[in-house]
Amino acid sequence: MSKPSILQTDRAYTFPSYFELPYESEDILAEFDYSFARKRLSLPQSDRALEKIRELQQRIEETLPLIRLSSEAARRETLIAPVLLDIARYCQCQLRIEYPLQVNNRLKGSLDYLLRSRNQLLVIEAKNDDLTRGFTQLSVELIALSEWDSSLQFLYGAVTIGDIWIFGTLDKEERKIEQDVRSFRVPDDLEILVRTIVGILEKE
């Protein structure tokens, strides 16, 4: 016997709507015919020279004692934007902020950050708390992006509260979304975080 739908057919959903839903990630993603699993992902790592990484780490460490990270805006401006701006310079790629995307009434809204290189895209969802529900929202955003551009068969994304980052992937052919069981912490794991994002964006 098939399970009843948890999404209402007569209601429109934006990306933040999925953050608010009280259901498990696998149940929400099943509505889009995607499976969900947590595992240790094999993420790309860049080995190129990152000439400003120490400077960025020092700047973040010096700033953190001076700012209360009690809002999403504070986390974005203090911890997320500086990292992504440096990555955009390293890769010479496009950084889009609050990028609008509309596929249908269930897949629409704005992506907090979208990094676009010649071969890859990376979606980043910024939250103030609750990385679990944040990853569900990120997953729906990845589904929307894959539907919006039919050439996108494999996508990377990350959800972050600024000082913690978790990555995930979407495989359109196999209809599956996987969440990395690891997390990266800022500032302690900043270099490996940056090398991971640069590695994703430079992947052929």
Secondary structure, 3 states (H helix, E strand, C coil): CCCCCCCCCCCCCCHHHHHHCCCCHHHHHHCCCCEEEEECCCCCCCCCCCCCHHHHHHHHHHHHHHCCCCCHHHHHHHHHHHHHHHHHHHHCCEEEEEEEEEEECCEEEEEEEEEECCCCEEEEEECCCCHHHHHHHHHHHHHHHHHHCCCCCEEEEEEECCCEEEEEEEECCCCEEEEECCCEECCCCHHHHHHHHHHHHCCC
